[in-house]
Amino acid sequence: MASSKEIEHAAAAWLARRDAGGWSERDQRQLDAWLDASMAHRVAFVRLDAAWRQSDRLKALGAGVPAGVVPARGSWASSPFGAADDHADEPHHPRPVHAHAPWRTTHRHRGKRHSLLHHLATAAMLALLVSLALVWRHYTAVEQASYRTAIGDLQEVPLADGSVATLSSDSRLLVTLSHGERHVDLQQGEAFFAVAKDPSRPFVVSAGGRRVTAVGTRFSVRRDAADLRVVVTQGLVRLESDRLPNGLRQPTTLLPAGSVALASDTGVVVHSGSVQQAEEYLSWRSGFVSFHDTPLATAAAEFNRYNARKIVIGDPGVGAMRVGGNFRWSNIDAFVRLLAQGFPVQARRQGDTIVLTRR
Amino acid sequence: MDDSLNNWFAREILAHEGALMRYLLRSWFRREEIHDLRQEIYVRIYEAAAKARPAMPKSFLFTTARHLMTDRLRRGRVVSIEAVGDMDALNVLIDEVSPERRMGARQELKRLTDAFDRLPDRCREVVWLRRVEELSQKQVAARMGISEKTVEKQVAKGARLIAEYFYGGSHARRPAHDDATDTAYGNGHGQQQGD
């Protein structure tokens, strides 16, 4: 069966063909046959057709514009609908940044800037002397910030270089931005990084004796006692370790998108799969945890990362049971309820813990 | 095609696409499936409305969405407890997701203009010449010095993107997680999971 996106593309192709002119009765019959073949085809076509008919109203913008001229983006700002923002009722969704706004300003001020540059050039010689003295200080200047989240909290933190870190529950970061390097010390927990490209300043996440280095990419790093898990969803990162106590050094590993690497004292295991599979490890960002044939003990530990109330495995038999599914990590009760319904498991609540035993 | 049904569908259902997408993004954990989900929801509604138009289209839309997600959880491929999943998450009030409102004509034009301005350069030029100056595709090709086939492709792309931006509106991308994809929520081509 075709995916919904393929269907949408096919519907768009039909619409464009009909729009091209020279549309015959035979063409119409073919289109009808396609529409009749599946309700999904019909709905996709109806939707695009409605939007395309809407676009007819763009004519209102053509008034006063000479033929053959396509107005620049945003040049309607002073027209009938003014600057009023109809997104005001959607405060949670910041509007995407349109690239055209700054571009227009630059354009308009180019003349002015030119003469300004002239002055600057004259001043440059003087400034050079001063700045040479300042360079050293500039290079060593650092910006430092630390972030932490409580249990059950997620936080998205924009960093000064344009990167964004998403802290998982109960996590701690120390971010140091200097001229030559962007350094994040993951002191506890897990964080996902969407790294702004800056080849001159590598982005390094260190955790214990290991370092994960990236230039512009997306990946997460998670600490579990001495172990480290790295999930890469875009680009390439480098995982390296300090010398171990026994004097050996684990080899440096390059991780492409789709990799899930587990580094422990015994070595580094890399699982290379699709980006989609890797993304599953990051479903915590949207509030979910995912399990596939996971021992209950592991699943419980996962829930415990996010909740002050802890699941305790009361006997090993229960801990070894395999579970699967996607759950809201904040809903520990639903998880426990489902366990008790579907498995021979009994849940006892004792203060801040939920003890699971065999029934 | 039944024009009155199609007009009803655009006016009462597609008009809420932005709110629907926010709801789906919030409730469904696999982003790559959301495009499929949306299609399935629209199919169910269109089929139902062909028999009788629902009295309260908007709540019908969200109820359908919730039922569909619940069904999908039940039919999940992973047996064991995924089958029942976490349905509490789906029980949100509709009005919490999208306060009732109707767009005025001015707002609609503003939204259309925004959608138009978000089109890539070449696509935007083709749409302008075709829709505003009312040149035929052939004339557009001659004017821009490109092939008619290319114009047709740009028209197809324009229709898709205008639908996405105009109906989907600012559900657009979530801040940090998404790349610059042409549709705001997915990445690349969706995949059918399971069933």
Interface residues (C-beta under 8 A of the other chain):
Chain A: M1 S3 S4 K5 E6 I7 E8 H9 A12 A13 L15 A16 R17 D19 A20 G21 L35 M39 A40 R42 V43 A44 V46 R47 L48 D49 A50 A51 W52 Q54 S55 D56 R57 L58 K59 A60 L61 G62 V65 A67 G68 V70 R73 G74 W76 P80 F81 A84 D86 H87 D89 E90 H93 P94 R95 P96 H98 H100 E156 V164 T166 A194 Q234 Q276 S283 R285 S286 G287 F288 S290 H292 D293 R322 V323 G324 G325 N326 F327 R328 N331 A334 F335 L338 L339 Q341 G342 F343
Chain B: M1 N6 N7 F9 A10 L14 G18 R22 F29 R31 E32 H35 D36 R38 Q39 E40 Y42 V43 Y46 E47 G76 V78 V79 S80 I81 E82 A83 V84 G85 D86 D88 A89 P99 R101 M103 R106 Q107 E108 L109 K110 R111 L112 T113 F116 D117 R118 R124 E125 V127 W128 L129 R130 R131 V132 E133 E134 S136 Q137 K138 R143 E148 V151 E152 K153 V155 A156 K157 G158 A159 R160 I162 A163 F166 Y167 G169 S170 H171 A172 R173 P175 A176 H177 D179 A184 G186 H189 G190 Q191 Q192
